[in-house]
Amino acid sequence: MTGTTDADSPVPRTPPPIIAVDAMGGDNAPREIVRGAVMAVRDLGLRVLLVGRRTEIAAMLAEEGALRDIPVVHAEDDIAMHEGALASWRRPRSSAAVACRLIRRGDAHALVSAGSTGGIVATSTVRLRTQPGVLRPALAVTLPTEPVPTIMVDAGANADAKPEMLVQFAHLGCAYSQTAFGVERPRVGVLNIGSEPGKGNKLVRRASEMLAALAEGSETMDFRGNIEGHDLFRGKVDVVVTDGHSGNVALKTIEGTAAFTLNAVKEALTSSTMAKAGAMLQRGALRKLRERFDSETYGGAALLGLNGTVVIAHGDSHPEGVAHACQLAHDLSGGRIGEQIRRRVPHRSPHWLHRRTEDR
């Protein structure tokens, strides 16, 4: 008898994920979003569909010669950039809401939007729901450290948090670090006003105690204690855990400092003929420096903990930023980050949501 055994049979390949791009979200929507989707398909080889006003989007795709390359799903409404969380209820037919329905039906696997952060967080949370055991979804951003980027979570989804939520943010960040960068046992630190044990407010002190106990003997997490703001770019940890208020302040400070520094360097290099000549000789190095701190290079923030992958790109994203956001969504969804989170965040009984009397 001849033939192949089950062990010899080829393993079926999982088809690449389909990325639903919110064409109507962002300061530069829809034209720059459409161009970014075209770039994601042509340059990166991703599977993408666009969600928004069909006639308008189809005309733009025709201009790019991509009408047959990218499907369009019609959505008659959109969430404006000034709208917040309430938009998720007011606009059930928005492009973001329609994209979430595609994910729930299995017609797409991830959402990319450059729309209002509050509106996208609320819309995707309401329609995709959190994974079992996850208390709140959290925004995770990458900091350009070497040799591996550092994940900071939460970067703005939850202004108020409990210690248990920070513990889960650590799990979410570890799942991201492992899925995107292959870090098997991520080093975790809690953002604090000092590195010594016992520093900080009640929230971070209690979260640090819980993480230290959880990580003891763990093969999936290496807790390194507290980390201060000036150490964020030193690569001391792989995951920085914080509440959404502190994380968003830190993120905006980083973005502002990077912009100020790059502008100062540009001014210095154009201040004289000699400086301009030196700048010409260092063009390659300067371009790499700019790309390293450019938000468009990293795609956006991942909203972790939902039943589906969601990436929120910068509101001012241009085609390259949209394409990179699609690449991030592809990598996270294709890497099965949801399964990583399920393994790290087991289902808990309701009493786990509340702090015990002796801990208050």
N, C-alpha and C positions, 0 to 999 in steps of 0.2 A: 504494500500500500504506500503510495506516495502522496506528497502534499505538505503543506506547512502546518506546524502546530500553532497553538494560540500564542506561544512565546515568540514564534518567528513572524507572526503577523504584524504588519506595520501598525503603529499606534496612530489612531485617527487624530488629525490636527484640528485644534480648536480654531474656528474662524476668527479673524481679528475683530475687535470690538467696533461697533458703529458709534460714532460721536455725533450727537445732536447739538448743533451750534445755534444758539439764540442770535439770529441775524439782526434783531431789533434792539439789542441791549448794548449800551455804551455811548460815549460822547461822539464817536465817529461812525455810528451805525446809520444805515446798513452797509454803505459802500465798502468801508475798510474791513468790516467783518466778512463780507462776501469775498473780498480779495484774499483775506487770511485763510478762509476755508479752501479757496482754490489752491493757495500755496501749500496747505496741509496735504491736499490730494496729490498735486503734481510733484512737489519737492520731497515730501516725507512719505508718500505712499499710504496715507491713512484713509480709512473709510469714514466719510463724513456726509451728513445731510443737514440742510439748512431749514430753520423754522422761522416763519414770519409771513409777511404779506407776499403772496405768491407772485402776483403780476410784477411787482416792483423788483423782487429778487431775481425773477427769471430774466428780466431785461438786463440786469447787471451781469448775470452769468453769461448771457449771450454776448455782451461786450467783451468778456474775458475768454470767449470761445469755450466755455465749460458747461453749457446748458445740458449736455448729455452726461456729464461726469458726476454731477451732484444733484441728488433728488431734493425737492423742496416740499415741505409740509406746511400747509397754510395755517396761519394764526392771524386773526383779525385785530388783535390788541397787543399792547406791549406795556412794560413797566418803565415809567420815566425815571431818569436818573435822580430826581429829587424825591421820589417816592420811597417809603420805607416798608416796614413789615406789614402794615395794613393792606398794602397793594396785593398781597397774596389772596386776600378775601375779596377785594374789590374787583380784581381782574382775573377771573377764572379762565378766560380765553386768551390770556397773554401768551406770547411766544415761549416764555419760560415754563408756564404751566402746561402748555401743549407738549413741550419737550419732556417734561416729567411724566406725562401720561404715556408717551412713547416708551420710556424706560420701564414703566410698570407693566406695559403690555409685552415687553421683550423685543420691541421693534428698534430699540436703541439701548446702549449700555452705559452711556455717560453723557453729561450735559456740560457744555462750555458756554459761559456767558460773561460779557463785560458790562453787564447791567448793574443797577444799584445793589450794593452788597447786602443791605438790609432786606430789600425786596427779594433777592435771589435766595438768601438764606431762609427766609420765611416761606417762600413758595416751595422750595425743594423739601424743606422739613415737613410741611403740611402734606405734601403730595407723595413723597417717597417714604416718609416715616423713618424713625431711627431703627437700627438693627436691634435684635433682642438683647436686653441687658444694658444698652447704651442710654445714659441719662440725657445727654444733650450732644448734638453734633458740634464739632469744633473746627475752626479755620486753622489750617497748617500752612506756613510759608517756609521757604528755604532761604537760608542765609549763605552767601557765597564763601564758605570756608574751604580750606584745603586740608587733606586731599579729598574729603567727602563733605558735601554741603550739610549744614546743621538745620534741623527742623525745629521751628518754634511754633508752639501750639498752647493756648488758643490765641489767635491774632485779631480777635474782634467779634466773634459770634456770641459770646456770653460775658457781658460786663460784670455780672455778679455770679459767683461760683461758690461751691462748697468743696471741702477737702476731698470728698469722694469723687467729685467731678475732675479735680486736678489729677487724681490717680488714674482715672480713665483717659484723660488727655495724654498721660504718659504712655498708656497702652496704644492709643491711636497714633501717636508720634512714632512709637517703635515699629508699628505695622507699616507706616509710611517709609521709614528709614530702611526696613528690610526689603520691602517691595520695590522701591525705586532705586536703592543704592546697594542692596545686598548685604547690609550690616546685620549679622545674625544675632548679636547680643549688644544692642545699642546702649551707649552710655547716656544716662539721664541726669539732668540737673534742674533744680527749681530756681527760677529767677527771683532774686532776693536782694536786699539792701546790704548784705554782708555774706561772706562765705562761711563764717563760723556757725556751728550748730546752735540753735536757739535764737537766731536772728529772725527779724521779720514780724509780721502780724500773726494773729491766731490762724488765719487761713493757711499761710505757707508753712507755719510751724507744724500744724497738724498734718498737712499733706506730706511734708517731709518725713514725719514719723511713720505714716502709713506706707509710704514708698520704700523706706528703709526696711520695714518689716516684710513687705511684699517681695522685695528683691533679694532678700537673704537666701542664698543657695539657689537663686533662679538662674536658669540657663538661657533665658530670653531677655533679661534686663539687668543692666549694671548701674545701680544708683550711685551717683557721685556727690550727692548732697546739694548745697546751694551754689549758685553761680551768679556773679554780679554782671551788671550791664557792660562794663568795660571788657569782659571776657567773652562776649557773644561771638566775636570773630576769631577767637584764638583756637578753635577746634578742640576745646577741652571736653566737650560732650557732643553727642550726636543728636540729642533731643533736649530742647529747653521747654520746660513746662511753666505755664503762667495762666492767670485769669485773662479773660478777653479785654478788660479795660487796660491793664498793665501791658499786655502784649501788643495792643493796638498803638498805645503811646510809644512803646519801644520801636515798633515798625515804622511809624510816621517819623520818629526822630532819626532813624537810620536812613530813610529815604531822603529826608531833608538835608542831612549831613552829607550824604553821597552827592546830591545835586550841587550843594554849596562847594564841596571840595573839587568836583570836576570842573565847575565854572571858574573857580580860583586858579586851577591849573591851566585852563584854557586862556584866561586873561594873562597869566604869567608868560605863557609860551607865545603870545602875540604882542608882547609889550615892546619888543625891539626887533631889528633885523637879525641880530645875532640869535635871539631867542627863537625866532621863526625858523632859522636855519637848523638849529638844534632840534626843533620839533619835527622838521621834515625827516631828519635822520632817525627819529624815534617813533615814526608813524605806527609801525606794527605794534610796538609795546604799548603805546597810548591807546590804540584801538582795542587791544585785549583788556586793558584796564577799564575802559568805558563799558565794554560788553560785560565784564564781570559784575559791574554794579548797576547794569541796566535792567529794570524790572521786566522789560520785554523778553530778555534772555531766559527768564525762569518761568514764563508762562502765566503764573498766577497762584492763587491760594486754593488749596484743596479743602473742600468741606467734608470732613471725615465722620463716619458713624451712621450714614444713611444707607438705605437699601438701593444703592446706585451710586456711581461716581459723579461728583460735581466739582468742577473747577471754575473759579471765579477769576477772570482775567482783570487786569487793571482797566479802570473806566476809560482811560485815554489810549487804549491799545490800538496799535496800527497792525497791518497784515502780519508782520513777523511775530508780534506778540500773540496774536490770535492763533497762528500756526503752532507756536510753542506751547500754548495752552492746550491745543488739541493733542499735541505729542504727550504732554503730561497726563491728560485724561486717558489716552491710549495706553500708556505705560502702567498706570495705576489699575485701570480696569482689566487690561490684559494680564497683569501680574496677580490678579485676584486679591486685591487688597481687602475686599469684603471678607474673604475667608480668613485672612490673617487677623483681622479684627475679631471675628467670631471665635477664633482660637484663643485670643488674648483676653477677651472680655466675656467671660461666661455669664450665663443668665443668673441673676441674683433675685432673691425674694424681696418683697417690698420693704421689709424692715431694714434692709441694707441702705436704703435711701436716707435714713435718718440717723443722726448721731446719737449715740447712747448717752444717757443722762450723765454718766461719770466723765464723759469727754467734753461736756459743755463748760 
